[in-house]
Amino acid sequence: MTIAPVLIVSLWSCYPKGWPPQRPGYAIHDFAYDAGPYLVRTAPGRMAVVCAHSLASPPTVQWWVRPSKTSTTAPDYHETSAQMHGELWVAELQDLPPDHEVRYAISSELGLLGPFTFRSDRSRSAPFRFAALGDTRSGHQVHRNLIEQLAREDIDFFINSGDLVEFGGDHDQWIQFFNIEAPLISKRPLFASVGNHDNSQRLYFRRFFLRGSHGPNHRYLTQDWGDLRIILLDSEIEIRPGSAQHVFLEKALREGVQQNMLLIISLHYPPYSSGEHGSNPEVRAVLAPLAKKYGVELILAGHDHNYERTHLMDGTTYIVAASGGAPIRRVIPNDFTAEFRTEPHYILFDVSDHRLIGRALNLQGEVFDDFIIEPNPPRAEN
């Protein structure tokens, strides 16, 4: 009988005195929306707080930037009303500074939920950590366990290389996906590549991740974070030279080199894989020359439900990280295989001193692979 009051006092103590404004009947609740709140980074310095629910009036996001420990300036408090985008309520927070923590709560007729804390970016040269996993699909308990474990890690964001759900045209599966991800995605943005199971003419992947907010194309984009440029590709559509996606990719790589950024490409189909599906020769024929030319440090893929890291291939490391819930499959290692594993896992990456320090962990939190990816200099074309 005493648990609820103690919890409420603890949560309310996270707010400044007298803020956020309280209204009659409001109280702190657990996750109450059909989906969300979850974060979508729409641009540098911008983060959207998204939720799905039938509400009589728009929810309001109350937020503030936490000042540094040495600051003597009181934080500015903001309220942003959500706008309706299809079935989604979206409140976009703008002018968010790098390196600082941002706190938010969301209030509606359902009550007050939060506060949650996130970062929107890092300054150049600032160290940070992120995570990667893939193929969450239909193994909901495995997916849930991985997310709960990741929620305890000090990461800025996480990457999913595709096949978030089993059937991309099933609305309820997307709702279930976001409910499982709630402990993490309410506090950390997800950078997702579309997988073959995510595709549907109903376009749920694009809708839920607000891909129309990123610019004219909905299927591939870049996310820059500190010294890192992440290029999210769609391996379900044309990527060969002459295609719009290839033009986009080469431009993103060229600009990344000009800005001296570490380069990561995330997509679903693996250029190198020893799993059941194996290497995708069409994707490799496109990405391998570009990775060599522009000095891509890492290519993350999914599709084969296992873990596999290659030796350096012309300076690039290729990793399949795709045991986030989909059925585990066997691996028959190749000459290019440096390490492999057949169990649920995720990878932590520390970005520090302009290199990537990686650790692959299983559900027990045990590190089964660790490695360092050094900067990969661009190579002139022959």
Buried (B, 14 or more C-beta within 10 A) or exposed (E): EEEEEEEEEEBBEEBEEEEBEEEEEBEBEEBBBBBBBBBBBBBEBBBBBBBBBEBEEBBBBBBBBEBEEEEEEEBEBBEBEBEEBEBBBBBBBEEBEBEBEBBBBBBBEBBBBBBBBBBBBBEEEBEBBBBBBBBBBBBBEBBBBBBEBBBEBEBBBBBBBBBBBBBBBBBEBBBBBBBBBBBBBBBBBBBBBBBBBBBBEEBBBBBBBBBBBBEEEBBBBBBBBBBBBBBBBBBBEEBEEEEEBBEBBBEBBBBBBEEEBBBBBBBBBBBBBBBBBBBBEEBBEBBBBBBBBBBBBBBBBBBBBBBBBBEEBEBBBBBBBBBBBBEBBEBEEBEBBBBBBBBBBBBBBBBBEBBBBBBBBBBEEEEBBEBEBBBBEBBEEE
